[in-house]
Amino acid sequence: MRIALPANLLLACLLAGCGHVPLTSLPKLSKIDVRTTDLAQLRAGISLPADIRPLPGGVTMTIVALPEDGGRHERKVVLEEVRDAAELSSVPTLAAPGRRFTLFRLSSADAARLGAFREEMFVGPQNSGNRGSLSLGADKACRLGDLSGKPIPMTSYLKTSETQDYVLLTRDVDLGEAVRSVDPKVDLATAIPPCNA
C-alpha cells in the first residue's frame, strides 16, 4: 500500500494548516509508504526568514492509522533538531541569503516507538486493508525582530528512505497570510513572541 499525496502527507505551517505541495514533488512523494519507510532516515527541513526560529518541541510528526473496520489510531512525537556537523555538511544548500534552514529528525526512542505502532497497525493479513498517513507540523516559533506586517515565507522539505533526497513540500508559503485565512483575529506578534521572552 502506497500512501499518495497530497491527501495523506501534509506539512502544517506555523499555527495553522496551509500550503500546497508542488506538482513536481508529487512523483517522488508518492513513493513514500507509511508502512515501510525507514523512520531513522526521515528528515524534515524548514527554511524561514533568519529572524524567525522554530522552538524546541515545536516541530512534530504524527502517524495515523485508519483500520478498515473503522476507528482512528494515532501517535504524535516531537522531532529533534539535527546538530551533527557531518550530517549538516552533507545537506544541499536549501536556504537563500537572509534565511535560516533547520533540519529535524526522530529520536531513536521515538523511531522505535512509532515503528512498533506501525507494526501493530499495518503488518499482517488482518491489517492489509488499513490505511495510514504521516503528517508534519510546526507550531512553535519565536522572532528576533519586529514582524512589521511583512510576509513570513516558509519553505519546507522532506527526505525519506524512498525519496533519498530532499523533496520540496511548500515554497514560500506566507505564514501570516495562512494564519489569518484560518483565524483573522490572530495577532502574529503574540503568536510568534520575541525569542528572549
C-alpha positions as CSV (number, residue, x, y, z in Angstrom):
1,M,0.0,0.0,0.0
2,R,1.5,3.3,-1.1
3,I,0.2,6.5,0.6
4,A,-0.5,9.1,-2.0
5,L,-0.1,12.9,-1.7
6,P,-1.3,15.5,-1.1
7,A,-4.2,13.9,0.8
8,N,-2.1,11.9,3.2
9,L,1.2,13.7,3.6
10,L,0.8,17.2,4.9
11,L,3.1,19.8,6.3
12,A,1.3,22.0,8.8
13,C,2.5,25.6,8.8
14,L,3.2,27.5,12.0
15,L,-0.1,27.8,13.9
16,A,-2.3,26.6,11.0
17,G,-2.5,24.1,8.3
18,C,-1.7,25.6,4.9
19,G,0.3,25.3,1.7
20,H,0.2,23.3,-1.4
21,V,2.6,20.5,-2.4
22,P,4.2,21.5,-5.8
23,L,3.1,19.2,-8.6
24,T,6.7,18.5,-9.5
25,S,7.2,16.9,-6.0
26,L,4.3,14.5,-6.2
27,P,6.0,11.7,-8.1
28,K,8.8,11.4,-5.5
29,L,6.4,11.8,-2.6
30,S,4.0,9.2,-3.9
31,K,6.8,6.6,-3.4
32,I,6.6,7.0,0.4
33,D,4.9,4.1,2.1
34,V,4.0,4.9,5.7
35,R,4.1,1.2,6.5
36,T,7.7,0.6,5.5
37,T,9.6,3.9,5.3
38,D,12.8,3.8,7.4
39,L,11.9,6.2,10.2
40,A,15.5,6.6,11.2
41,Q,16.2,8.1,7.8
42,L,13.3,10.6,7.9
43,R,14.3,14.2,7.9
44,A,12.2,17.4,7.8
45,G,13.7,20.7,6.9
46,I,12.3,24.2,7.3
47,S,13.6,27.4,5.7
48,L,12.4,30.6,7.4
49,P,13.5,34.2,7.4
50,A,16.6,34.4,9.6
51,D,14.8,36.3,12.3
52,I,12.1,33.6,12.8
53,R,13.3,30.5,14.8
54,P,11.4,27.2,15.4
55,L,11.4,26.5,19.1
56,P,12.4,23.2,20.8
57,G,9.4,20.9,20.8
58,G,7.7,22.9,18.1
59,V,8.1,20.5,15.2
60,T,6.1,17.3,15.4
61,M,5.3,14.2,13.4
62,T,2.0,12.2,13.6
63,I,1.3,8.8,12.2
64,V,-2.4,8.0,11.8
65,A,-3.8,4.5,11.2
66,L,-7.3,4.1,9.8
67,P,-8.4,0.5,10.3
68,E,-10.6,-1.0,7.6
69,D,-13.3,-1.8,10.2
70,G,-13.4,1.8,11.4
71,G,-11.8,3.9,14.0
72,R,-8.7,6.1,14.1
73,H,-5.4,5.5,15.9
74,E,-2.5,8.0,16.0
75,R,0.8,8.6,17.6
76,K,2.4,12.0,17.8
77,V,6.1,12.7,18.6
78,V,8.3,15.8,18.8
79,L,11.1,15.9,16.3
80,E,14.6,16.9,17.4
81,E,16.9,19.4,15.7
82,V,19.8,17.8,13.8
83,R,23.0,19.3,15.2
84,D,25.5,16.7,13.9
85,A,28.1,18.7,11.8
86,A,28.8,15.8,9.5
87,E,25.2,15.3,8.6
88,L,24.5,19.1,8.2
89,S,27.5,19.5,5.9
90,S,26.0,16.8,3.6
91,V,22.7,18.7,3.2
92,P,22.4,20.6,0.0
93,T,22.2,24.4,0.2
94,L,18.4,24.8,0.8
95,A,18.3,28.3,2.3
96,A,18.7,31.5,0.4
97,P,20.5,34.6,1.8
98,G,18.6,36.1,4.7
99,R,17.0,32.8,5.6
100,R,17.8,30.0,8.1
101,F,17.5,26.3,7.3
102,T,16.7,24.0,10.3
103,L,16.8,20.2,9.9
104,F,14.8,17.8,12.1
105,R,14.6,14.0,12.8
106,L,13.1,11.5,15.1
107,S,14.9,10.5,18.2
108,S,16.0,6.8,18.3
109,A,13.4,6.1,21.0
110,D,10.6,7.8,19.1
111,A,11.5,6.0,15.8
112,A,11.3,2.7,17.7
113,R,8.0,3.6,19.4
114,L,6.5,4.7,16.1
115,G,7.9,1.5,14.4
116,A,6.1,-0.6,17.0
117,F,2.9,1.3,16.5
118,R,3.2,0.9,12.7
119,E,3.8,-2.8,13.0
120,E,0.7,-3.2,15.2
121,M,-1.5,-1.3,12.8
122,F,-0.2,-2.3,9.3
123,V,1.6,-5.7,9.5
124,G,-0.2,-9.0,8.9
125,P,-3.2,-10.1,6.9
126,Q,-5.7,-8.8,9.4
127,N,-4.3,-5.2,8.7
128,S,-4.0,-5.4,4.9
129,G,-6.9,-3.0,4.3
130,N,-5.7,-0.4,6.9
131,R,-4.8,3.0,5.6
132,G,-2.4,5.4,7.1
133,S,-0.9,8.9,6.9
134,L,2.1,10.8,8.0
135,S,1.9,14.5,8.9
136,L,4.5,17.0,10.0
137,G,3.6,20.1,12.0
138,A,5.5,23.2,13.1
139,D,3.6,25.3,15.6
140,K,6.0,26.9,18.0
141,A,8.4,29.7,16.9
142,C,9.9,32.9,18.1
143,R,11.2,36.0,16.4
144,L,14.4,38.1,16.8
145,G,12.9,41.3,15.5
146,D,9.6,43.1,14.8
147,L,7.2,41.4,12.4
148,S,6.0,44.8,10.9
149,G,3.3,43.2,8.8
150,K,5.9,41.9,6.3
151,P,5.5,38.4,4.8
152,I,6.9,35.4,6.7
153,P,7.7,33.0,3.9
154,M,8.3,29.3,4.8
155,T,9.7,26.7,2.6
156,S,9.7,23.0,3.7
157,Y,11.4,19.8,2.6
158,L,11.1,16.1,3.4
159,K,13.6,13.3,3.0
160,T,12.8,9.6,3.5
161,S,14.3,6.3,2.6
162,E,12.2,6.2,-0.5
163,T,13.0,9.8,-1.8
164,Q,16.7,9.6,-0.9
165,D,17.0,13.3,-1.2
166,Y,15.2,16.5,0.0
167,V,11.8,16.9,-1.8
168,L,10.1,20.3,-1.7
169,L,6.8,20.3,0.2
170,T,6.0,24.0,0.2
171,R,7.7,27.0,-1.3
172,D,7.5,30.5,0.3
173,V,4.1,30.0,1.9
174,D,3.4,33.2,3.8
175,L,2.7,32.1,7.3
176,G,1.0,35.4,8.3
177,E,-1.5,35.0,5.4
178,A,-2.1,31.4,6.1
179,V,-2.8,32.0,9.8
180,R,-5.1,35.0,9.0
181,S,-7.0,32.8,6.5
182,V,-7.9,30.4,9.3
183,D,-8.4,33.0,12.0
184,P,-8.3,36.7,11.1
185,K,-8.3,37.6,14.8
186,V,-4.8,36.1,15.5
187,D,-2.2,38.6,16.5
188,L,1.0,37.3,14.9
189,A,3.2,39.4,17.3
190,T,1.6,37.4,20.1
191,A,1.5,34.1,18.3
192,I,5.2,34.4,17.4
193,P,6.7,36.0,20.6
194,P,10.2,37.5,20.8
195,C,12.8,34.9,21.3
196,N,14.1,36.4,24.5
197,A,10.7,36.4,26.2
